[in-house]
């Protein structure tokens, strides 16, 4: 994906998720299956996961370069990145404690904060070159060092992964 395609994907996937969560009533936000996060907790997880990505993209480029290095390989494509993430999950990969929701925040406030954060990230991406997206590395807790492009692929996919979980858990609750 090119930079404009990435921003479109990020926006569309997050707007769709925000719309889903925003339509739920108080009872639905608290509904969950055994050993699953409820929709409010899913939202908190998405927000907690998004914040460090936004922060990393706001940093001057020399900081990620100093901390994590530069890529000596090509960026994986979207489908490969998603497949690698799904494999890690199948192998038992879990969210690190920093991204586990301990309690759900005010849903409306979180939805607005997430929407603003997505807008900020998309504006930053618009100012980056394709070469920068493939050059600088960022750490991912399950996948290791990712190029900035791969981190954006992950971030775009991650919200759809949780969107599907919310929909699945809500449909199971109706039966």
C-alpha positions in Angstrom: 0.0 0.0 0.0 1.1 3.5 -0.7 1.0 6.2 2.0 -2.4 7.6 0.8 -3.8 4.0 0.7 -2.6 3.5 4.2 -4.3 6.6 5.5 -7.5 5.6 3.8 -7.3 2.2 5.4 -6.5 3.5 8.8 -9.4 6.0 8.7 -12.0 3.7 7.2 -11.2 0.8 9.6 -11.2 3.1 12.7 -14.3 5.0 11.6 -16.1 1.7 11.1 -15.0 0.5 14.6 -15.9 3.8 16.2 -19.3 3.7 14.6 -19.9 0.1 15.8 -18.9 0.9 19.4 -20.8 4.2 19.4 -24.1 2.4 18.5 -23.9 0.1 21.5 -26.0 0.8 24.6 -24.7 0.5 28.1 -25.6 -3.1 28.6 -24.1 -4.1 25.2 -20.8 -2.3 26.1 -20.5 -4.5 29.2 -21.5 -7.8 27.5 -18.8 -10.4 27.1 -18.2 -14.1 26.6 -16.1 -16.0 29.1 -12.4 -15.0 28.9 -13.2 -12.3 26.4 -13.1 -8.5 26.8 -16.4 -6.7 26.5 -16.8 -4.0 23.9 -15.8 -1.2 26.3 -12.6 -3.0 27.2 -11.9 -3.7 23.5 -12.2 0.0 22.9 -9.8 0.7 25.7 -7.3 -1.8 24.3 -7.5 -0.2 20.9 -6.9 3.2 22.4 -4.0 2.0 24.6 -2.4 0.3 21.6 -2.8 3.3 19.3 -1.2 5.8 21.7 2.4 4.6 21.4 2.1 4.3 17.6 1.0 8.0 17.4 3.8 8.9 19.8 6.4 7.1 17.8 5.3 8.8 14.6 5.4 12.2 16.3 9.0 11.8 17.3 11.8 13.3 15.3 13.1 10.6 12.9 16.5 10.5 14.5 15.1 9.1 17.8 13.6 5.9 16.3 16.8 5.6 14.3 18.9 5.8 17.4 16.7 3.5 19.5 15.7 0.9 17.0 17.9 1.3 13.9 17.0 1.3 10.3 15.6 -1.5 8.1 18.0 -3.6 6.2 15.2 -5.4 4.5 12.1 -4.5 2.5 8.8 -4.0 4.3 6.5 -6.9 4.3 3.2 -6.4 2.4 0.0 -6.0 4.3 -1.2 -9.6 3.8 2.2 -11.1 5.0 2.2 -8.8 8.1 -1.4 -9.9 8.9 -0.5 -13.6 8.4 2.6 -13.2 10.7 0.5 -11.6 13.4 -2.2 -14.3 13.2 0.5 -16.9 13.6 1.8 -15.2 16.7 -1.7 -15.2 18.1 -2.2 -18.9 17.3 1.0 -19.6 19.1 -0.4 -18.0 22.3 0.6 -14.4 21.8 -1.2 -12.1 24.1 -1.4 -8.3 24.6 1.3 -7.2 27.1 0.0 -5.8 30.4 0.4 -2.2 29.2 -2.2 -2.8 26.6 -4.6 -4.8 28.7 -7.6 -2.7 29.8 -7.9 -2.8 33.6 -11.1 -0.8 33.4 -13.0 0.9 30.7 -12.9 4.6 30.4 -15.9 6.8 29.5 -16.8 5.4 26.1 -17.8 8.6 24.4 -14.6 10.3 25.6 -12.5 7.4 24.3 -14.2 7.3 21.0 -13.5 11.0 20.5 -9.9 10.6 21.6 -9.4 7.7 19.3 -10.9 9.6 16.4 -8.7 12.6 17.0 -5.6 10.4 17.4 -6.4 8.7 14.1 -6.7 12.1 12.4 -3.4 13.2 13.9 -1.6 10.1 12.7 -3.0 10.4 9.2 -1.8 14.0 9.0 1.7 12.9 10.1 1.7 10.1 7.5 0.8 12.6 4.8 4.1 14.4 5.5 6.3 11.3 5.3 7.9 9.9 2.2 7.5 6.3 1.1 11.2 5.9 1.7 10.8 7.0 5.4 8.0 4.5 5.9 10.3 1.7 4.8 13.5 2.9 6.5 12.7 3.5 10.2 12.0 0.7 12.6 9.6 0.6 15.6 9.2 -2.1 18.2 6.1 -4.3 18.3 5.6 -6.5 21.4 4.7 -9.7 19.4 6.3 -9.1 16.0 9.6 -7.5 16.9 11.0 -4.6 15.0 8.6 -3.4 12.2 9.2 -0.7 9.6 6.9 2.3 10.0 4.9 1.0 7.1 4.5 -2.4 8.7 3.4 -0.7 12.0 0.8 1.2 10.1 -0.4 -2.0 8.4 -0.6 -3.6 11.8 -2.5 -0.7 13.3 -5.0 -0.7 10.4 -5.5 -4.5 10.8 -5.6 -4.5 14.6 -8.7 -2.5 14.8 -10.5 -4.7 12.3 -9.4 -7.8 14.3 -11.1 -6.3 17.4 -14.1 -5.1 15.4 -14.8 -8.7 14.4 -14.3 -9.9 18.0 -16.9 -7.4 19.2 -19.4 -8.4 16.5 -18.8 -12.1 17.2 -19.2 -11.7 20.9 -22.4 -9.7 20.5 -23.9 -12.2 18.1 -23.1 -15.1 20.5 -24.8 -13.1 23.4 -28.0 -12.9 21.4 -28.3 -16.7 21.1 
